[in-house]
Amino acid sequence: MNPPDRPQERPQERPRQPPAWKLPPGVSRGLWDYVHSESIATDYDDYFAHNTLFDFDSQMLAEAFDEPGLVVDLGCGTGRALTPLVEAGHRGLAVDLSLPMLKEVQQKATDSNLPIECLQANLVELDTLADASVDYAMCMFSTLGMIRGRESRRKFLAHTHRILKPGGHFVLHVHNYWYNLRDPGGPWWLLKNLVTAPFQKEVELGDKWFPYRGLPSMFLHVFRWTELAADLRAAGFTIEKRVPLDATRRHALPWPWLFGPLRANGWIVVCRQSKLKRNSHG
């Protein structure tokens, strides 16, 4: 799973969708289309080939995952963040709901003889992974925001805490709710969301739908910092570092003390798994 970042292109194939009540927990209709798209997966690396979006992320991940170990990439996409870590000496576990994306990861691992295993799974339903089985975890490129519903996002975070070894690091990226004040059309969306979300059962503050790469209705949840911090702490994580990002999402935000909560495009957050044993599902 990976976020939008470029203009729209040709319409994508749309697999037959199950009725809403049969969609997996946390999976929107737009995400269902996304994870089943062969063309999005096969075109993904070319689509971002000249984009430096990943450079800052790679630096943060390398600093947080400082000793060789097993890294689980939760919502791995084509493994663009995982592959450099494995090349640097880690072992990898690539987890995604998208089978086409996992096929791309497996091909890279085979071609370069990299120790990466692949697992197709919904991020809200990670029961197949054992407690304390991984050294490091990451959920990059807004993937947490692609999970619909706060309860589902909290279940995912609880699973992540459970599968990490005591003291293991978890690194994630999300978008900032209030940054919409700076986006074209964003203030109007923000006003509508603030006014209507409290009265709609199926919509939360921060829920957005928009066209993306030919898909008519992609879903993304954007976060208020207080909301994200509360969810991470409820799962048992200790927040060690919060890095606000500039408008391009390629650097740390300069002068974060100057209206940082409004100027930050989003955050990269480094957390540590607490040593206290918690309930597997939060």
C-alpha positions as CSV (number, residue, x, y, z in Angstrom):
1,M,0.0,0.0,0.0
2,N,1.4,3.4,-0.9
3,P,0.1,7.0,-1.1
4,P,-0.9,9.3,-4.0
5,D,1.7,11.8,-5.2
6,R,1.1,12.5,-8.9
7,P,-1.5,13.6,-11.5
8,Q,-4.2,11.2,-12.6
9,E,-3.7,8.8,-15.5
10,R,-5.8,6.3,-17.5
11,P,-8.7,4.5,-15.7
12,Q,-7.6,1.2,-14.0
13,E,-9.3,-2.1,-14.2
14,R,-11.8,-2.6,-11.5
15,P,-12.2,-6.1,-10.1
16,R,-15.6,-7.3,-9.1
17,Q,-16.3,-6.0,-5.6
18,P,-17.9,-7.8,-2.8
19,P,-20.8,-6.1,-1.0
20,A,-19.8,-3.6,1.6
21,W,-20.5,-6.1,4.5
22,K,-18.1,-8.6,3.0
23,L,-15.2,-6.2,2.6
24,P,-12.3,-7.1,5.0
25,P,-12.1,-5.0,8.2
26,G,-10.5,-1.6,7.6
27,V,-10.6,-2.0,3.8
28,S,-12.5,0.6,1.8
29,R,-13.9,0.0,-1.7
30,G,-11.2,2.2,-3.2
31,L,-8.5,0.3,-1.4
32,W,-10.0,-3.0,-2.6
33,D,-9.6,-1.8,-6.2
34,Y,-6.1,-0.6,-5.5
35,V,-4.8,-3.8,-4.0
36,H,-6.2,-5.9,-6.9
37,S,-4.8,-3.7,-9.7
38,E,-2.0,-5.5,-11.6
39,S,-1.1,-2.4,-13.6
40,I,-0.6,-0.2,-10.5
41,A,1.7,-2.8,-9.0
42,T,3.7,-3.4,-12.2
43,D,4.0,0.3,-13.0
44,Y,4.7,1.4,-9.4
45,D,8.5,1.6,-9.5
46,D,8.5,3.4,-12.9
47,Y,5.9,5.7,-11.6
48,F,8.1,6.9,-8.8
49,A,11.5,6.3,-10.5
50,H,12.6,10.0,-10.5
51,N,10.9,10.9,-7.2
52,T,13.2,11.6,-4.2
53,L,10.3,11.1,-1.9
54,F,11.8,8.0,-0.4
55,D,15.3,9.4,0.4
56,F,14.5,11.0,3.7
57,D,12.4,8.0,4.7
58,S,15.4,5.7,4.0
59,Q,17.6,7.8,6.2
60,M,15.2,7.7,9.1
61,L,14.7,4.0,8.8
62,A,18.4,3.3,8.7
63,E,19.0,5.3,11.9
64,A,16.1,3.6,13.7
65,F,17.0,0.1,12.6
66,D,20.6,0.3,13.6
67,E,21.5,-3.4,14.2
68,P,20.9,-6.3,11.8
69,G,17.5,-8.0,12.4
70,L,14.2,-9.0,11.0
71,V,12.3,-6.1,9.6
72,V,8.6,-6.4,8.8
73,D,7.3,-3.9,6.2
74,L,3.5,-3.5,6.9
75,G,1.9,-2.4,3.7
76,C,5.1,-3.0,1.8
77,G,3.9,-2.1,-1.8
78,T,6.7,-3.2,-4.1
79,G,9.3,-3.2,-1.3
80,R,11.0,0.1,-2.1
81,A,11.6,0.9,1.5
82,L,12.4,-2.7,2.5
83,T,14.8,-3.7,-0.2
84,P,17.6,-1.2,0.8
85,L,17.4,-2.3,4.4
86,V,17.8,-6.0,3.4
87,E,20.7,-5.0,1.1
88,A,22.3,-3.4,4.1
89,G,22.2,-6.6,6.2
90,H,18.7,-7.0,7.6
91,R,16.2,-9.8,6.8
92,G,12.9,-8.8,5.5
93,L,9.2,-9.8,5.9
94,A,7.0,-8.1,3.3
95,V,3.3,-7.9,4.3
96,D,0.6,-6.6,2.0
97,L,-3.0,-7.3,1.1
98,S,-2.1,-6.8,-2.6
99,L,-0.9,-10.0,-4.3
100,P,0.3,-8.1,-7.4
101,M,2.5,-6.0,-5.1
102,L,3.9,-9.0,-3.3
103,K,4.8,-10.6,-6.7
104,E,6.9,-7.6,-7.5
105,V,8.7,-7.9,-4.1
106,Q,9.3,-11.6,-4.6
107,Q,10.7,-11.0,-8.1
108,K,13.2,-8.4,-6.6
109,A,14.2,-10.8,-3.9
110,T,14.7,-13.6,-6.4
111,D,16.7,-11.5,-8.8
112,S,19.0,-10.1,-6.2
113,N,19.1,-13.2,-3.9
114,L,17.7,-11.2,-0.9
115,P,16.4,-12.8,2.3
116,I,12.8,-11.5,2.0
117,E,9.7,-13.5,2.8
118,C,6.3,-12.4,1.6
119,L,2.9,-12.7,3.4
120,Q,-0.4,-11.7,1.9
121,A,-2.6,-10.4,4.8
122,N,-4.9,-7.6,5.8
123,L,-3.1,-5.3,8.2
124,V,-6.0,-5.4,10.6
125,E,-5.8,-9.2,10.8
126,L,-2.2,-10.2,11.6
127,D,-3.0,-13.1,13.9
128,T,-0.8,-15.4,11.8
129,L,2.3,-13.6,13.0
130,A,3.6,-14.7,16.4
131,D,4.2,-12.6,19.4
132,A,7.7,-11.0,19.7
133,S,8.7,-12.4,16.3
134,V,10.3,-9.4,14.6
135,D,13.0,-6.9,15.6
136,Y,11.7,-3.9,13.7
137,A,8.5,-2.8,12.1
138,M,7.6,0.0,9.6
139,C,4.4,1.3,8.0
140,M,5.4,4.0,5.6
141,F,3.9,6.1,2.7
142,S,0.6,6.9,4.6
143,T,-0.3,3.3,4.8
144,L,-1.8,3.6,8.3
145,G,-4.2,6.2,6.9
146,M,-5.3,3.8,4.2
147,I,-7.0,1.7,6.9
148,R,-10.5,2.9,7.3
149,G,-11.9,3.3,10.8
150,R,-10.2,4.2,14.0
151,E,-11.1,0.9,15.6
152,S,-9.4,-0.9,12.8
153,R,-6.3,1.3,12.9
154,R,-6.0,0.6,16.6
155,K,-6.2,-3.1,16.0
156,F,-3.4,-2.9,13.5
157,L,-1.3,-0.9,16.0
158,A,-2.0,-3.4,18.7
159,H,-0.9,-6.2,16.4
160,T,2.3,-4.3,15.5
161,H,3.1,-3.9,19.2
162,R,2.4,-7.6,19.8
163,I,4.7,-8.9,17.1
164,L,7.7,-6.7,18.0
165,K,10.3,-8.0,20.4
166,P,10.5,-6.0,23.6
167,G,12.3,-2.7,22.9
168,G,11.9,-3.0,19.1
169,H,11.5,0.1,17.0
170,F,8.4,0.9,14.9
171,V,8.6,3.7,12.3
172,L,5.5,5.1,10.5
173,H,4.5,8.0,8.3
174,V,1.1,9.8,8.3
175,H,-0.3,13.0,6.8
176,N,-1.3,16.0,8.9
177,Y,-5.0,16.9,9.0
178,W,-4.4,20.6,9.4
179,Y,-2.1,20.9,6.4
180,N,-5.2,20.9,4.3
181,L,-5.5,24.6,5.2
182,R,-2.6,25.1,2.8
183,D,-3.8,22.9,0.0
184,P,-5.9,24.2,-3.0
185,G,-9.4,23.4,-2.0
186,G,-8.3,22.0,1.3
187,P,-9.9,24.7,3.5
188,W,-13.3,23.9,2.1
189,W,-12.8,20.2,2.6
190,L,-11.6,20.8,6.1
191,L,-14.6,23.0,7.0
192,K,-17.1,20.5,5.5
193,N,-15.3,17.6,7.4
194,L,-15.3,19.5,10.7
195,V,-19.0,20.4,10.4
196,T,-20.4,17.1,9.0
197,A,-18.2,14.3,10.4
198,P,-19.6,14.5,14.0
199,F,-23.1,13.8,12.6
200,Q,-22.2,10.9,10.2
201,K,-21.8,7.4,11.4
202,E,-19.6,6.3,8.5
203,V,-17.3,9.3,8.4
204,E,-14.6,10.3,10.9
205,L,-12.7,13.6,11.2
206,G,-9.8,13.2,8.7
207,D,-11.5,10.8,6.2
208,K,-11.0,11.8,2.6
209,W,-12.0,10.3,-0.8
210,F,-10.4,11.4,-4.1
211,P,-9.4,10.0,-7.5
212,Y,-6.0,8.4,-7.7
213,R,-4.2,6.8,-10.7
214,G,-7.5,6.0,-12.5
215,L,-9.3,4.8,-9.4
216,P,-12.4,6.9,-8.8
217,S,-12.6,6.9,-5.0
218,M,-9.4,6.3,-3.1
219,F,-9.6,6.5,0.7
220,L,-7.1,8.2,3.0
221,H,-7.4,9.2,6.7
222,V,-5.3,12.2,7.7
223,F,-4.3,12.6,11.3
224,R,-4.4,15.2,14.1
225,W,-1.3,14.7,16.2
226,T,-3.3,14.3,19.4
227,E,-5.3,11.5,17.7
228,L,-2.2,9.6,16.5
229,A,-0.3,10.0,19.7
230,A,-3.3,8.6,21.7
231,D,-3.6,5.6,19.4
232,L,0.1,4.8,19.6
233,R,0.1,5.0,23.4
234,A,-3.1,3.0,23.7
235,A,-1.3,0.2,21.7
236,G,1.6,0.3,24.2
237,F,4.2,2.3,22.2
238,T,6.5,4.9,23.7
239,I,7.0,7.8,21.2
240,E,10.7,8.5,20.9
241,K,10.8,10.9,18.0
242,R,8.4,12.9,15.9
243,V,9.8,14.5,12.8
244,P,7.5,17.1,11.1
245,L,7.9,17.1,7.3
246,D,8.1,20.1,4.9
247,A,5.6,20.7,2.1
248,T,7.5,18.4,-0.3
249,R,7.7,15.6,2.3
250,R,11.4,15.3,1.4
251,H,13.0,17.1,4.4
252,A,12.3,17.9,8.0
253,L,10.2,21.0,8.5
254,P,12.4,24.1,9.1
255,W,11.6,26.2,12.1
256,P,9.0,23.6,13.5
257,W,8.3,25.9,16.4
258,L,6.7,28.4,14.0
259,F,3.1,27.2,13.6
260,G,4.5,23.7,13.1
261,P,1.2,21.9,13.7
262,L,-0.3,23.9,10.8
263,R,2.8,23.9,8.4
264,A,3.8,20.2,8.6
265,N,2.8,18.1,5.6
266,G,2.8,15.1,8.0
267,W,5.1,13.3,10.4
268,I,7.6,10.4,10.5
269,V,7.3,8.9,14.0
270,V,9.8,6.6,15.7
271,C,8.3,4.5,18.5
272,R,9.6,1.8,20.8
273,Q,7.7,-1.3,21.9
274,S,7.2,-1.2,25.7
275,K,8.4,-4.2,27.7
276,L,5.1,-4.6,29.4
277,K,2.9,-7.4,27.9
278,R,-0.4,-6.2,26.5
279,N,-3.5,-7.6,25.1
280,S,-2.9,-8.8,21.5
281,H,-5.8,-6.7,20.2
282,G,-5.4,-3.5,22.2
